[in-house]
């Protein structure tokens, strides 16, 4: 889902003659597994206790930022201890992969990932009042609106207050959001799978960490959202060679030792290679990459945008459902990724005459510093207050305005969407943007998140759908005219 970063606050690329690292020659063998950590994000409230009952797994709460090896005698059992489902055949609804990028297949190196050296064993059984999460929740001086990392032993943060719907279209948007947004049980299943996969992968790569990223944590997930995983290694990894070799080992693990629990593991040799697979226990499809840590950074940037204004999440969910229904939301088939669609909605809300969103990277540069170490990324947005916009537009009016903006106002041929700058800017002259139909800037590394749209036919289809949605919504003010709500709600 996330584009690869060439500069994430890590050292500059080494010369080409140094890019063949000795990573695999230095890989230690027969090392016992490192500690098992947990990342816990609450959207909506996240209950590990109920998950434990469902999965018969003992979960030891740990913080997202815990990275150093810690010996835990009560670590989770391996995959072999998981309760298997009945022998029902899982529907084969995985995305068909047709990744044929027209970009040059240049070697991309993800440098050594900055991780803390000190031991960080946070959230033991009895949680200290010095816990950073508790300090935030209990401090009257901090008025952050983003739900923090939260241990299940303490009360869940209050759900963000939803906007008032005063017209039919706004009510339809709100109802669809409430039915389709990701639930606590959905996040539980993904987190427990991540936890157990990390334990197994650490038998091969003892110093690795497995992060859950993307829509599962950024506030824009739905009941049917896939899970995105980032395997973080301290060693630098060349995405063209070594990342594929790492993922080949992961794929082999999934197809042999874990074959009773993981099905259809497939290595996709894209610019940022991934392993696609399905967890049979949770029935969730996952994409797993190596060291593409830009996904960790932008997960928490988007998470902040999701919660600083209560109209953002309903709008994004409806746009994603609309795009999926009209078959323009699949980067592997040459259309828009969900990430690009989210950035397009945020950009529109930033460019209104009375903006609904600011540029968080401009207003809070210290919170979204691309050189920040990974174990601090999740903590940075916790003090950002809600954005008090003077724009009182309803959800319905904003949805119509979104389609109008891209149908009639945005200059697709000469402009680039920039959430970082909170405006449309002139396209750069670099190869990343040359001859591209749609240009959406990745907020951290400046790459084009819409580079998959490389056929004019698909580009025309996308623009046509935006124009048609605007005309129909403007005329009928009924969401059903562009999205069959009954069908979508059933699929969720």
N, C-alpha and C positions, 0 to 999 in steps of 0.2 A: 504493500500500500504506500510506503514512503519512499521517496527518491533517495538515492545514495548521496552522501555528503563527501565532498572532497576537502572540506575544511571545517572541522567541528571543534576548534580550539585545541587541536592536537598539533604536534610538530609538523612542519612542512613536509611534503612528499620527499622521500629520499631520491637520489639520482636513480635513473633507470637501471644502472648496473647493480644497484643495491636492492632492487625491488623483489628479487628472489630471496626471500628471507629463509632463515634456518629454522623456522618454526617447527616443521615436522621432524627435523633431525634432533631437535632438543626436547621433543615431547616425552615426558617421563612415562614409564610403563609400570603396571601393577601397583599403582598408588591407591590407597584406600580412598573412598569418596569423601569429599569435603562436606562441610555443613550444609544443612538444608534450610534455606531461607524462604521467607514469605513476603510478598508485596501485597499490601491491602489498601485498596482505594474504595471509597464508598460512593457509588452512583447507581442506583439508590442505596439506602442503608444495607450494609453487607453483613450477613449473619453467618459466622462460621459454625455456630453450634448446630443450627438446623442442617447444615451441610454435612456435619460429622455424622448425624443420625442417618442421613441418606446413604452415605458412602462408606460407613464403618471405618473411617480414617481418623486418626488422632492428629489434630492440627496444633502445632505450637506456633502461636502468633509471633511474627517477626516483622520488622519494618522494611519498607521498600528499599531504604538506603543501606541495609546491612549487607556488607560484601566480603568481609574477611572470614577465613575459615574458623569455625567455632565448633568444638566437639560437643555434640548433643546426644546423650545416651538414649533419649526418647525420640529419636528421629523417626520420620514416617516409614512405614513398611514400603517395600518395593511394589512395583506394578503387579507382581504375582499375588499380592494380597487384596487386590481390588475386587469388589463384587461385580461379577459379570452379568450382563443383561440376558434376557431370554434370547433364544437363537432366532430372533426375527431379523429379516434381511433389511438392512438400512438402505433407504432409497438413495440411488446414486445421483445426487443433485450437486455434486462438486462442479465447480466452474471448469469448463473446457479451456485448456490453455492454448492460446495462439499468440504467444509473445514473439513478434517479429519486429524488433525496433529498427527503424531506419537510421538511427544514430550510429556513428562509428563505434565499434565494440572496443573502446579503449580500456586499458587496464586501470582499474580504480583501486587504490590502496586505502584501507581503513587503518589508520595508525594506531599505535598502542593506546588503549582506552584509559583515561585518567581515573583511577580508583584510589580510595584512601588506603593508606598502609596500616593505620591503627586498627586494633580489634574493635568491632562495633557489634556488640551483642545486645540489641535493644528489645524491649518488651519481653522480659522473662515472665514467669508465671505470676509473680507479684510485681505489678508495674509501679515504678517509682513516680512520685509526683514531679520529678525532674524531667519526665518524658517530654520531648519537644512538642508532641501532639497535645498532651494535657496542658502544657504551659500555654499553648495557643488558645485552647478552648476555655481556659480559666482566666485569661488575661483580659481585663476590660479595655486595655490600651489598643488591642488589636481588633480590627473590625472587618477582617477578611470575609469574603463571601464564598470562597471556594472550599467545598468540603474537604477537610484534611485527611491524612492517613489516620486511620482509626482502629483501635483494638476492640474486638467484640465484647470485652468485659465492661465497656463503658457505654453510656447512652449514645445512640446514633445521632448524628447531626440532623437538624430539622431539614426536611425537603425544601428545596427552593420554592418560594411562593409562585404559583402560576399566574399568568396574566388573566384579566377579566375579559370574557368574550361577550361583546355587546351586539353582535350581528351573526347571521347564520354561517357565513364563511369562516369567521373567527372561531365560532363554536365547533365547526367541523375540524378545523386544524387542531384545536385543543383536544377534542375527543380522540382523534387519531393518534396524537402524541401520547395520551394517557394509556391507550390500549397497546401501542406498539413499542414503547420505550423499554429499554433493557431493565429487567427486574433483578432483585437481589439473588434469586435462585439461579438466574442465568450467569451472573458473575461468579457465584460460588462454584459452579461446574467448571468454568474456565480456569479459575484460580487453583482448584484442586488438581486439575490435569497438569497445569504448569508446575505445581509443586512436585508432583511425582515424576514428571519428565525431567525436571532439574536433577533430581536424585539419581536417575539412571544415566543421564548425560555426564554427570560429574564423575562417574566411574571411568569415563574415557578422558574427560577434560576436567581434572580436579579443581582448577582455579576458576572455572567458568561460572557465570550467572545467567539465569534465564528470566527475562523480563516480559511481562504481559503489557502490550502497548496498543496504540490505536483506539478504535471506537469503543473497545471494551472498557477503557478507563477515561477517555477524554470527554465523556458526557453526551456523546452523540450516538451511542449504541442502541440497537433495537433488539427485540426478542430473537431475531434470526441472524444477528451479526456474527460473522466469523471471528475467530480469535487470531490475533497477530502476536507473534513471539519473537523476541530478539535475543539470540545467544551471544553473550558478551565474553570475549576472551581478552586477556591482558596483552597478548602478543598482537603485533600488527598483522593484518590479514589482507592479502591481495584478493579483491573480489573476483577477478577473472580466473585465478588459479587456486589459491589456497582455500578460499571460502567454499569453492565447489568440492574440494577434497574433504574439508571438515563436514560439509553437509552430506557428502557421500557416506561418511562414517555414521552420521546420525540416521540417514536413511536405512543403512544396513542394520543398525540397532533396532529401528522400528519394524523392519520387515522380518527380523529373526526373533530375537529375545522377546520383543513386545508385540509380536504379530497377533496375539490373542486379544489385544486391547487397542491396537492401532491398525487401521486399514487404509489401503491405497496410498502409502507413502510414495511421493513422486518428486524427483529432483527437477526443478525448472531452471534451465540455464539462461536466465535473463541477465540484464546488466547488473542487477543485484539478485544473485541466485537465491532461491528459496526451496524449502521442502514443504510440499503440501501434503496434508494427511487429515484423517478423521479419527477422532477419539470415539471408539465404539460405546464407551460407558456414558459419556455425556451427549453423544450425537452432535458434537460441534466440529466444524471444519477449521483447521488451523493453517496459517502460513508461518514458517520459521526461517529467519535470516540470521546471518552472522555479522556482528559488529556494525550493523547499520544503525548506529546509536542516534542518528538524527531523529529516528522514530520515537525515542525516549524523550528527547527534548521537545519535539513538537506535540507530543501527547499532552504535556502539561501546559504548553501555550494554548492549545485548543481547549483544554479543560478550563482554563481561566476565562477565555471568551465565552464558554458555555454557561458560566455561572455568574458573570458580572451583570447580566441583563436577562430578565426572565422571559423575553420573547425569542431569544436566540435558539434554544433547543427545539421548541415546537416547529419553528420555521425550517430548521435544518432537517429535521426528521421528515417533514412533509416533502421537501424538495428531493431528498434521497429516495423516498418511496415513489414519487412521481417519475424520477429518472430511471429507476429500476423497472417500473412498469412499462415505460416507453423504450426500454432497451438501449439506453444511452449512458449506463452506469456500469461499465465493464472495461477496464483498461486492457485486459487481455484480448479483447475483441475490437480494439481500436477506438473506444469511446472514453468517457470521463471516469476517472477513479472517484471513489467516495471522498477521498481527501481533497481532490480538486473541487468537487461540488461544495464541500464545507467551506473552503477558502473563497469560493465565489459568493456564497451567502454572506460571509463575514465582510467581504469587500463591499458588497452592495450596502450593507448596514452602516459601513464607515463613510460612504460617499453621499449619503442623503444630505439635503440642505441643512437639516438639523440632525447630526449623526446620532445613531443609536449605540455605536461602538467606537472607541478610540483606537489608536495604535498602541497596544500594550508594550511593544518593544521600544517605542519612543518614550512613553510615559513612565515605564518602569524598566529601564535598561539593565539595572543591576539584578532584576529578577529573572531575566531571560538572556543572560550573558552566555554566548556560545562556548566560552572557555570554562564554564562552571563544571566542577566535577560531578559525575553522575549521581553520587550518593546524596547530593544537595539539590538536585533538580526538582524533586517533588516538594521540597520545603519552600522554595522561593516564592511561589504565588500565594502563599497562605495569608499574607497580610494585605493583599490587594482588596480594596473596598468595592462595593457595587458601583457601577457607573450610572450616575443620575442624568439621564438624557432628558432634554426638554421636548423631545419628539413623542407625542402621545398617540401615534398611529396604531390602529388595531392590527391584530395578526392577519386578518383578511386583507386589509389595505396594503400591508407590507408584502404579502405574498403576491398580490397583483403587481405591485411596484417592482418586485424582484424580476418577474418575467418581462415587464415592460422595459426595465433597464437593459437587459441583455438582448431584447428583441429590437429596440429602437435607439438606445443611447450609447451603449458601449461600442467603441471602434475596434472590432475584432482584428482588423488588418494592420493596425498601427500601434495598438496599445497592449500593455501587459497588466494583468491584475496583480496588485501588490498589497497584501495585508500588512506587511511590514511598514510601508509608507502611508497606508490608509488612503490610497488613491490609485487611479489608473495612471500609469507612466508610460513613456515612449519605450518601445521595444529596444532592447540592447542589440548590438551588431554581432554578438558572438555566435559561434556555431550552434550553441544550445537553442538559439531562438530563430536562426535563419530558416526560412521556408517552413516554419511551423504554423499550423492553422490556428491553434489556440495557445496562448501564453499565460500561464499562471505561475507566479513566482513562489518558490518554497521559501518560507520566512527566514530560515536559518542559513541555508547554503546557497540560495539564489538560483537553484536549478529550475527547470520547467516541469512542474508536476503533471502537465497535460501533454507531455511529449508523445504519449501513446496515440494521440489523434493525428495520424499521418496520412490518412486518405481523405480526399476531397468529398467523397461520397458520405463518409461518416461525419465529416465536418458539416456538410449541408444538412444532414439528418438532424444533428444536434441543434443547429440554428433554427431549423424548421420547427422543431418541437417547442423551443422557447417562444417563437412567434405565435404558434397556434395556441399554446397555453395562455398567453397574454390575451389574445383576442377572445377566447372562450370564457375565461374568468371575468374579464372586463364586462362582457355582455350578460352572463348568467349569474355571476356571484355565487356559484355553487361548485364546491370541490369535486362533486361527482362528475362534472363535465370533463374533467381531465384525469380523474383517478377514481375507479369504482371502489368506493369506501367499504362496502360490504365484503367484497372479495379480499381487499387488502387487509382488513381487520381480521379475517379468518386466517390468513397466512401469517400475519403479525411480523 
